[in-house]
């Protein structure tokens, strides 16, 4: 009952592999469009989320709080979507959005440029030059977004559990390899791991609701959950009571610990 995240460059075969895994395993298939639909709210539309996923900001420093809001919404939506395991996600920074999730297999797919060019030409009816330009732009956007969201290099192999090069391995072979991996005991979705997943969902939901609530939307906090108890750490200034109300409404009165890092104001 693994959770598989697939990171890939444009036309590297990641989508096809995700579809193969979903079909053969009976897993839920989640892509960028599904995530945008689940993350959208009355305040932030699907169009806003989709644009944010596709178009990284030119000047990241000017969009710091918007980054926080989008990240909170996307993470909460993805965590809820994969709550029960048996899910395949291919899209932006899934392995980072789900950091700490149990039974997570973080996969990176690469393919030779010539193969990617041919795929782009066939699917989009591009010339060779158009295909090269398109691939370069999309890869650069993904690299910039990962840097924008997490400050890490999208292509760093240390971020993944497995990197597969499709130059000499077919999609079906890669799919079979991954299936044999997740059949190992390490990927069994035990009750303890389900509890860990429930904590991840709770923490991400609390963070998203705090980012949306008009009385707490200016805050940027770290949220952790363990055994259903919630820990919030950040500069809350004079908004502790508002934070408590939001958390209680979501968690049904779970034990809440707050570490207010705001500097004390002398009377």
FENVENVEN-V536177 format. One record per residue. RES is the residue in one letter. SS is DSSP state (@ for helix, = for strand, . for the rest). PHI is phi in degrees with one decimal (* if undefined). BURIAL is I if it has 9 or more other C-alpha atoms within 8 Angstrom, else O. Layout:
RES;SS;PHI;BURIAL + RES;SS;PHI;BURIAL
This chain:
X;.;*;I + X;.;-72.4;I + X;=;-116.4;I + X;=;-113.0;I + X;=;-111.2;I + X;=;-121.7;I + X;=;-105.2;I + X;=;-157.6;I + X;.;-81.9;I + X;.;-59.5;O + X;.;57.8;I + X;.;-100.9;I + X;.;97.7;I + X;@;-64.2;I + X;@;-64.9;O + X;@;-62.5;O + X;@;-66.9;I + X;@;-61.0;I + X;@;-65.2;I + X;@;-63.3;I + X;@;-62.9;I + X;@;-61.1;I + X;@;-68.0;O + X;@;-76.2;O + X;@;-96.6;O + X;.;74.3;O + X;.;-85.0;I + X;=;-66.8;O + X;=;-107.3;I + X;=;-126.6;I + X;.;-124.7;I + X;@;-59.8;I + X;@;-67.6;O + X;@;-62.3;O + X;@;-65.6;I + X;@;-61.5;I + X;@;-63.7;O + X;@;-73.1;O + X;@;-84.6;I + X;.;-65.7;I + X;.;-136.0;O + X;.;-63.0;O + X;.;-88.9;O + X;.;-124.4;O + X;.;-79.9;I + X;@;-57.5;I + X;@;-61.6;O + X;@;-62.3;O + X;@;-63.6;I + X;@;-63.9;I + X;@;-64.4;O + X;@;-64.9;I + X;@;-73.7;I + X;@;-97.5;O + X;.;-126.8;O + X;.;-64.0;I + X;.;-66.0;O + X;.;-73.9;O + X;.;-121.5;O + X;@;-53.3;O + X;@;-59.4;O + X;@;-80.4;O + X;@;-122.8;I + X;@;-60.9;O + X;@;-71.0;O + X;@;-63.0;O + X;@;-58.2;I + X;@;-59.9;I + X;@;-62.9;I + X;@;-61.5;I + X;@;-63.2;I + X;@;-62.4;I + X;@;-68.0;I + X;@;-66.0;I + X;@;-63.8;I + X;@;-63.8;I + X;@;-65.6;I + X;@;-69.9;I + X;@;-60.9;I + X;@;-66.2;O + X;@;-65.9;O + X;.;-108.3;I + X;.;-50.9;I + X;.;-93.4;O + X;.;75.1;I + X;.;51.3;I + X;=;-141.4;I + X;=;-123.3;I + X;=;-121.1;I + X;=;-123.9;I + X;.;166.1;I + X;.;-64.1;I + X;.;51.6;O + X;@;-59.2;I + X;@;-67.5;I + X;@;-89.7;O + X;@;-61.9;O + X;.;-104.8;I + X;.;-55.1;O + X;.;93.9;O + X;.;-70.0;I + X;.;-73.0;O + X;.;52.2;I + X;=;-90.2;I + X;=;-111.3;I + X;=;-96.2;I + X;=;-113.9;I + X;=;-119.9;I + X;=;-111.5;I + X;=;-126.6;I + X;.;-150.9;I + X;.;-60.1;I + X;@;-58.0;O + X;@;-62.4;O + X;@;-64.3;I + X;@;-65.6;I + X;@;-63.1;I + X;@;-61.7;I + X;@;-64.8;I + X;@;-65.7;I + X;@;-64.0;I + X;@;-69.7;O + X;@;-82.8;O + X;@;-110.6;O + X;.;58.2;O + X;.;-89.1;I + X;.;-74.9;O + X;@;-59.5;I + X;@;-63.8;O + X;@;-64.7;O + X;@;-63.8;I + X;@;-62.0;I + X;@;-63.8;O + X;@;-63.7;O + X;@;-62.3;I + X;@;-62.0;O + X;@;-66.0;O + X;@;-65.1;I + X;@;-64.0;I + X;@;-65.3;O + X;@;-62.3;I + X;@;-64.0;I + X;@;-63.7;I + X;@;-67.0;I + X;@;-66.3;I + X;@;-64.3;I + X;@;-64.8;I + X;@;-64.1;I + X;@;-76.7;O + X;@;-128.5;O + X;.;69.2;O + X;.;-126.7;O + X;.;-83.7;O + X;.;-51.3;O + X;.;-89.2;O + X;.;-65.5;O + X;@;-63.2;O + X;@;-67.3;O + X;@;-81.3;O + X;.;-123.0;I + X;.;-83.5;O + X;=;-151.3;O + X;=;-116.5;I + X;=;-117.4;I + X;=;-97.7;I + X;.;-85.6;I + X;.;-63.5;O + X;.;-122.5;O + X;.;-119.0;O + X;.;-78.2;O + X;@;-58.7;I + X;@;-64.0;O + X;@;-66.1;O + X;@;-63.4;I + X;@;-62.0;I + X;@;-63.6;O + X;@;-60.2;O + X;@;-68.1;O + X;@;-62.2;I + X;@;-65.2;O + X;@;-69.1;O + X;@;-79.0;I + X;.;-81.7;O + X;.;-75.2;O + X;@;-57.7;O + X;@;-60.5;O + X;@;-104.9;I + X;.;-70.7;I + X;.;-90.6;I + X;.;-76.3;O + X;@;-57.0;O + X;@;-65.1;O + X;@;-72.6;I + X;@;-63.6;I + X;@;-63.7;I + X;@;-62.0;I + X;@;-65.7;I + X;@;-61.5;I + X;@;-65.1;I + X;@;-62.4;I + X;@;-63.5;I + X;@;-61.3;I + X;@;-62.0;I + X;@;-69.5;I + X;@;-69.3;I + X;@;-59.9;I + X;@;-61.9;I + X;@;-66.3;I + X;@;-67.3;I + X;@;-64.7;I + X;@;-70.5;I + X;@;-93.2;I + X;.;-64.5;I + X;.;-60.8;O + X;.;-87.2;O + X;.;-131.8;I + X;.;-67.7;I + X;.;-82.8;O + X;.;-82.4;I + X;.;-131.2;I + X;.;-128.9;I + X;=;-97.6;O + X;=;-126.4;I + X;=;-127.8;I + X;=;-135.4;I + X;=;-148.9;O + X;.;61.1;O + X;.;86.7;I + X;=;-84.6;I + X;=;-117.8;I + X;=;-117.5;I + X;=;-119.8;I + X;=;-127.8;I + X;=;167.5;I + X;.;-87.2;I + X;.;-99.4;I + X;.;54.7;O + X;.;-109.1;O + X;.;-112.5;I + X;@;-60.8;O + X;@;-64.4;O + X;@;-63.5;I + X;@;-62.8;I + X;@;-59.7;I + X;@;-64.2;O + X;@;-62.9;I + X;@;-64.7;I + X;@;-62.9;I + X;@;-65.8;O + X;@;-82.6;I + X;@;-93.5;O + X;.;72.5;O + X;.;88.5;O + X;.;-63.7;I + X;.;-60.6;O + X;=;-122.4;I + X;=;-117.6;O + X;=;-121.4;O + X;=;-109.7;O + X;=;-84.4;I + X;.;-94.4;O + X;.;-66.9;O + X;.;-64.1;O + X;.;-66.5;O + X;.;-106.1;O + X;.;-66.2;O + X;.;-71.1;O
